[in-house]
Amino acid sequence: MKAMVIKKFGGPEVFEARDMPKPEPGPTELLVKVFATSINPIDYKIRQSGSWAGVQPPAIIGYDASGVVEAVGDLVQDFEAGDEVYYTPEIDGNPGTYAEYHTVDESIVAFKPDNLSHAEAATIPLAGATAWGALIPRANIWLGETVLIHGCGGVGSLGVQIAKAAGARVLVTCSDYMVPLAEELGADRAIDYKAEDFVAVVEEETEGEGVHVVFDTVGGETLAKSIPVVQAFGVMVGIVSSSIDLRAAYSKNLTLHTMFMQRDRQQLDVLRTLLEAGQIRPVVDSVMDLEEVAEAHRKLEAGGIRGKIALQVAAE
Ligand SMILES: NC(=O)c1ccc[n+]([C@@H]2O[C@H](COP(=O)([O-])OP(=O)(O)OC[C@H]3O[C@@H](n4cnc5c(N)ncnc54)[C@H](OP(=O)(O)O)[C@@H]3O)[C@@H](O)[C@H]2O)c1
């Protein structure tokens, strides 16, 4: 099978097209013909130096997939050949999805949303499950609450829509080029983080009351700077390394969640329901061919992306 392999850790130039053996499914695994994958920041972080994730070059990376089940292991119960599926594979040193075929345990796979192409569906699992996991099980957002989301990239653009679907009022920080799209996705106020002071804007927008929830997809000082605009007993969820003054958080009785996304079928099922109902939609910046993966990595690392970049592996 064709695959794009990193021959060593380094810049985007380490990708190389190789002919690799087609994998065979284990007893509880599916063999999936991959039609599309997408790229996430974790892909370029692993490409740069991924031994922390158990990756050893030469390796196939890539952590989203949409495709069709070609064969199933003896103990598989819920899928059969021909099913259209989408998922985000475990990382732990396993081969990724920048390849024509991929094997995956059935427990983390869900049926693909019917109303999406494979390229669109492949942009959802990792980013969508992260946004869902942060806002619903962790932050437990509630009808009428106000949520501040930092960043409107792959994760944040789905986070805005999930928070709106849950009935929240949504404020989001983003670059100027994303302001119109963020508002189109449902943000009640998109704050240009380079031109505006988000603390002042949130105070004005909430008439000094502050927000119930902060979801940070940016990291660094962002969560710490947000403490003054969270209500007492509020919730903060961070998915990127942050520095935060715990004393300030104690004084407001804040609940802090750090999160590394978990893979399971249930959250992909919920996302499919929302997608098929039109309550959320994929935000696709561009679709490139798998062979263009090096260029796709350059684009994502440079920033200025509106949503996600999908990689087409096979024609639909
Ligand atoms: N813990 C987990 O399980 C988990 C899961 C998924 C992702 N992540 C991490 O979460 C981060 C975001 O992922 P992603 O897929 O959304 O990345 P992404 O698509 O690259 O989006 C990041 C967005 O943040 C914006 N941004 C940068 N600095 C900002 C600031 N100071 N204020 C507001 N927005 C800012 C960027 O806009 P510009 O164009 O201005 O740069 C970009 O739109 C990455 O570091 C990723 O590795 C963690």
The ligand as a Gaussian input file, in Angstrom:
#p B3LYP/6-31G(d) Opt

LIG

0 1
 N       -4.776000      17.915000      25.060000
 C       -5.374000      17.389000      24.006000
 O       -5.959000      16.315000      24.067000
 C       -5.348000      18.139000      22.692000
 C       -6.172000      17.715000      21.645000
 C       -6.203000      18.468000      20.455000
 C       -5.362000      19.578000      20.327000
 N       -4.529000      19.910000      21.329000
 C       -3.645000      21.077000      21.215000
 O       -4.492000      22.225000      21.214000
 C       -3.903000      23.241000      20.426000
 C       -4.935000      23.751000      19.422000
 O       -5.243000      22.712000      18.504000
 P       -5.965000      23.082000      17.127000
 O       -6.129000      21.837000      16.370000
 O       -7.148000      23.941000      17.381000
 O       -4.814000      23.991000      16.464000
 P       -4.908000      25.024000      15.255000
 O       -5.902000      24.513000      14.257000
 O       -3.522000      25.316000      14.837000
 O       -5.580000      26.313000      15.907000
 C       -4.948000      27.124000      16.861000
 C       -5.645000      28.487000      16.765000
 O       -5.273000      29.304000      17.867000
 C       -5.126000      30.634000      17.380000
 N       -4.327000      31.406000      18.317000
 C       -2.977000      31.461000      18.456000
 N       -2.649000      32.282000      19.487000
 C       -3.817000      32.735000      19.988000
 C       -4.142000      33.602000      21.077000
 N       -3.191000      34.167000      21.849000
 N       -5.444000      33.856000      21.331000
 C       -6.416000      33.290000      20.573000
 N       -6.178000      32.465000      19.528000
 C       -4.878000      32.185000      19.252000
 C       -4.484000      30.419000      16.029000
 O       -4.669000      31.561000      15.218000
 P       -3.451000      32.317000      14.479000
 O       -3.716000      32.187000      13.036000
 O       -3.571000      33.697000      14.992000
 O       -2.164000      31.639000      14.896000
 C       -5.271000      29.227000      15.501000
 O       -6.468000      29.620000      14.844000
 C       -2.639000      22.635000      19.792000
 O       -1.514000      23.003000      20.568000
 C       -2.889000      21.132000      19.911000
 O       -1.704000      20.368000      19.926000
 C       -4.507000      19.232000      22.524000

